[in-house]
Amino acid sequence: MKNVPVVIALATAFALFFEISILFEMPDGLIFALFFISPFVILAMVYAILKHGIESKHTWDERFYDDWNYQRNGDE
């Protein structure tokens, strides 16, 4: 489970399948099962990201948006 992008893609695919199953009026039992499984899918994704994700080189005080090169000036 060290391949974080794969885990994120699988969780996203699960969410899309859940939404599509509602749209196409699939059996209620399937929709309820997907609904009750969904927290575990999200928790598995969060665990994989926190355990095997790439740690930021910056602290929250230095840069709170790590994907954008914005330096905090301390007045926020």
N, C-alpha and C positions, 0 to 999 in steps of 0.2 A: 504494500500500500504506500510505497514511497513515491510513486509517480502521481504527484498532486494534480496536474492537468487532466489526467485520465479520471481521477475521482471526481473532479469538478464537472467534467463532461458527462459522466454517468449520472450524477445528481441532477444536472440540467436536463438530460434526456428523460429521466424519471419524472421531473416536474412537467415537462412538455407532454409526455404520454398521459399523465394525470389530467392535464387540461384538455387534451384532445379526446380522452375517454368521456369526459363530461359533455363536450361539444357534440360528439357522435352518439350520445345517449346509449352508451354501453351498459351492461347490466349493473344494477345498483350494488350488488354484492362486490363486484370488482372495484367500483368507485370507492365504496366504504373501506375495502381492504387497502387500496392505494392511499387513502386518506390516513388510515391508522399506521401505515408503514412509513409515511413521509417524515415524521419527526426523527426516526432512526436513520433515515438516509441523510438528513441535514446534519444530525449529530456525527455521523461517520465522516461527512465532508469536513465539518469543522475540526474534528479530531485530526484528520489527515493534514489539513492546512496548518494547524498549530503545532503538530508534532514534526512534520517533515517539510514545512514551508521554508522559504528563504527569509532569514532574519534581516531586518533593515539595518543599515549602517548608521542611521541617524536616530536621535531620540525624538520624542514628541515635542520637546521644547525647541529643537533645532528645525525640524521640518515635519509638519503634521500631515501633509500630503506627500507621500513618498514617491508617487508616480509623476509629480510635477516639481520642477526645480524652483521652488519658492522658499526663500529663506525668511523666517519669522524675524520681525524687527523688535518684538517685545511690547509693542503698543496694542496688540489685539486684545 
